[in-house]
Amino acid sequence: MQVHNPASNPERFFRSLGDQKQWLDAFQNLRGVCLFVKDAQHRFLSVNREELDLHGLQHESEMLGRDDFDFHPPALAAQYQEEDKEVFRSGKALTQRLWLVASAGGTPGWYLCSKHPLRDVTGNVVGLVGLMQPHGQLQNAPGHSQRLTPVLKYVLVHFGEAVSVAELARQAHLSVSQLQREFRRLFGMSPTDYLLKVRLLMARRLLEQGQAQVGDVAQQCGFYDQSHFSRAFRAATGLRPLDYRKRFAPRA
């Protein structure tokens, strides 16, 4: 799916959407639902009052033109943008995804999130609209997700270190088998798979920035040696780290 970016400012972007702009305007007044619109570069072009409140902001202008890395811990922002890319690649919506989202005060909460592609009048995907609905406050989070919150927070902070499943289980006050079972039930993957996913997302971010050496990227992202990193990276992306950098790093 080819992604187009016909506009460099919000007004031109929304003019390219045609009639879709009407229902986006209607969603702006939803209560209890965060709404945001992004372009193909992940920049916020419109947000509603609920989204501003989540980030502790007063005016929409404080978010426009900025992206997830300006408001969230890097490991979370990388996950959000990976979802964006999935929508851009497929041209299909992602619905009812359970995500941990940190507020402006740093308190995490669980949200059910959906992202839908936005197309211009010729049918090209030019951005997306996201909807997030709180899935209970942290203290009343659904099922065992309340107990898993410390696990996700721990991974987001310590992904660059040696992290054992036993340590993750201790964070949740669960046995290893309980953690494995509940993590897979909620997220469809094991805790180890999630840790690897976060590490690879952060590695991709560093390679896209085009600054750190591959060996340094491996070390910063928690891989015990460069060859292990290269194998895991190629298995996940189909590219060696150096080839990935050549393709996606900004050109001088």
C-alpha positions in Angstrom: 0.0 0.0 0.0 1.5 3.3 -1.1 1.2 6.1 1.3 0.9 9.6 -0.1 1.5 12.9 1.7 -0.2 15.6 -0.4 0.0 18.3 2.2 2.5 20.0 4.4 -0.1 21.7 6.6 -3.4 20.7 8.3 -5.7 22.8 6.1 -4.4 21.3 2.8 -4.5 17.8 4.4 -8.1 18.1 5.4 -9.1 19.6 2.0 -7.7 16.4 0.4 -10.1 14.2 2.4 -13.3 15.5 0.8 -16.5 14.5 2.6 -14.6 12.5 5.3 -13.8 15.8 7.0 -17.5 16.1 7.9 -17.6 13.0 10.1 -14.2 13.8 11.6 -15.7 17.1 12.7 -18.7 15.2 14.3 -16.3 13.0 16.3 -14.6 16.0 17.8 -17.4 16.4 20.3 -17.3 12.8 21.6 -16.9 12.6 25.4 -14.9 9.8 27.0 -13.2 9.1 23.7 -9.8 10.5 22.7 -9.5 11.3 19.0 -6.5 12.2 16.9 -5.6 12.6 13.2 -2.1 11.9 11.9 -0.5 12.3 8.6 1.8 9.8 7.0 4.8 11.1 9.0 2.9 10.4 12.2 2.4 14.1 13.0 -0.7 15.1 14.8 -3.0 17.3 12.6 -6.1 17.4 14.8 -7.0 16.2 18.3 -10.1 16.6 20.4 -10.5 17.9 24.0 -10.2 14.5 25.5 -6.9 13.9 23.8 -5.6 17.2 25.0 -6.7 16.5 28.6 -4.8 13.2 28.5 -1.6 15.0 27.7 -2.3 17.8 30.1 -2.5 20.4 27.3 -4.8 23.4 26.9 -4.8 24.1 23.2 -4.7 22.0 20.0 -1.8 24.0 18.7 0.4 22.5 21.4 0.1 19.1 19.7 -0.1 20.0 16.0 2.9 19.1 14.0 4.4 17.0 16.8 4.5 13.2 17.1 4.2 10.4 19.7 7.9 10.7 20.7 7.1 14.2 22.0 4.6 13.0 24.5 5.3 9.4 25.4 8.3 7.2 26.6 10.3 6.2 23.5 9.4 2.5 23.8 5.7 3.2 23.9 5.9 5.8 21.1 7.7 3.3 18.9 4.9 0.8 19.4 2.2 3.4 18.5 4.0 4.3 15.3 4.5 0.7 14.4 0.7 0.4 14.5 0.4 3.4 12.3 2.7 1.8 9.7 0.6 -1.3 9.7 -2.4 0.8 8.8 -0.5 2.6 6.1 0.9 -0.6 4.7 -2.4 -2.5 4.6 -4.9 0.3 4.1 -7.0 -1.5 6.6 -8.3 -0.5 10.1 -6.9 -1.9 13.3 -9.6 -2.2 16.0 -10.0 -2.9 19.7 -6.3 -3.1 20.5 -5.5 -3.0 24.2 -2.7 -0.6 25.0 -1.0 0.9 28.0 -1.0 4.7 27.6 0.8 7.1 30.0 -0.9 10.4 30.9 0.9 13.7 31.2 1.5 12.9 34.9 3.1 9.6 34.1 0.2 7.5 35.4 -0.5 4.6 33.0 -4.0 3.5 32.0 -5.5 0.9 29.8 -7.2 2.0 26.6 -9.0 0.2 23.8 -7.6 1.7 20.6 -8.7 1.7 17.0 -6.9 3.3 14.0 -8.6 3.8 10.6 -6.9 4.8 7.3 -7.8 8.2 5.8 -7.9 8.4 2.0 -7.8 11.4 -0.3 -10.4 11.9 -3.0 -8.4 9.7 -5.3 -8.3 6.8 -2.9 -4.7 7.1 -1.7 -4.0 6.6 2.0 -2.7 10.0 3.4 -3.1 9.5 7.1 -5.2 7.9 9.8 -7.7 8.7 12.5 -7.3 7.1 15.9 -9.9 6.5 18.7 -9.0 5.6 22.2 -11.5 4.7 25.0 -10.4 4.2 28.6 -10.7 0.5 29.5 -11.3 1.2 33.2 -9.0 3.2 35.5 -5.7 1.7 36.5 -7.0 0.5 39.8 -10.1 -1.1 38.1 -8.3 -2.4 35.0 -9.9 -5.4 33.3 -9.0 -8.9 34.3 -5.3 -9.3 35.3 -4.2 -6.4 33.2 -3.9 -4.3 36.4 -1.3 -6.8 37.7 0.5 -6.8 34.4 0.9 -3.0 34.3 4.1 -3.1 36.4 5.5 -5.7 33.9 5.0 -3.5 30.9 6.3 -0.4 32.8 9.4 -2.4 33.8 10.1 -3.5 30.2 9.7 0.0 28.9 12.4 1.2 31.3 14.8 -1.8 31.4 14.6 -3.2 27.9 18.3 -2.3 27.4 19.3 -4.5 30.4 19.4 -8.2 31.0 15.7 -9.0 31.9 14.5 -12.4 33.0 11.0 -13.8 33.0 11.4 -14.5 36.7 12.0 -10.8 37.3 9.0 -9.9 35.3 6.9 -12.3 37.3 8.1 -10.8 40.5 7.0 -7.4 39.3 3.5 -8.7 38.9 3.6 -10.9 42.1 2.8 -13.9 39.9 4.5 -17.2 39.3 6.3 -17.5 36.0 3.6 -19.9 34.7 0.8 -17.5 35.7 2.6 -14.6 34.1 3.1 -16.5 30.9 -0.6 -17.6 30.8 -2.1 -14.1 31.5 0.3 -12.3 29.2 -0.5 -14.5 26.3 -4.2 -14.3 27.0 -4.2 -10.4 27.0 -1.6 -9.7 24.4 -1.3 -12.9 22.3 2.4 -13.3 22.9 4.7 -14.4 25.7 6.5 -11.9 27.9 9.8 -12.8 26.2 8.2 -12.1 22.8 7.0 -8.7 24.0 10.5 -7.8 25.4 12.0 -8.7 22.0 9.4 -6.7 20.2 10.2 -3.6 22.3 14.0 -4.1 21.8 13.6 -4.4 18.0 11.3 -1.4 17.8 13.8 0.7 19.6 16.6 -0.7 17.5 14.7 0.3 14.3 14.2 3.8 15.8 17.9 4.2 16.4 18.8 2.9 12.9 16.3 5.2 11.3 17.9 8.1 13.0 21.1 7.1 11.3 23.6 8.0 14.1 24.7 5.1 16.3 26.9 2.3 15.1 25.1 -1.1 14.8 27.1 -2.6 17.7 26.1 0.3 19.9 22.4 -0.1 18.8 22.6 -3.8 19.8 24.0 -2.9 23.2 21.6 -0.1 23.9 18.7 -2.3 23.1 19.7 -5.2 25.3 21.2 -7.7 22.8 24.1 -9.6 24.3 26.2 -9.4 21.1 25.9 -8.0 17.6 25.5 -11.3 15.8 22.5 -12.2 18.0 21.0 -8.7 17.3 21.6 -9.1 13.5 19.9 -12.5 13.4 16.9 -11.3 15.4 16.6 -8.1 13.4 16.7 -9.9 10.1 14.1 -12.5 11.2 11.7 -9.6 12.2 12.3 -7.3 9.3 13.8 -9.3 6.5 16.8 -6.9 6.4 20.2 -6.8 8.0 20.6 -3.8 10.3 23.0 -2.0 7.9 20.6 -2.6 5.0 17.7 -1.3 7.1 19.7 1.8 7.9 20.6 2.4 4.2 16.9 2.2 3.3 15.3 4.2 6.0 17.9 6.6 7.5 17.6 10.2 6.4 19.8 11.1 3.5 22.4 13.8 4.0 
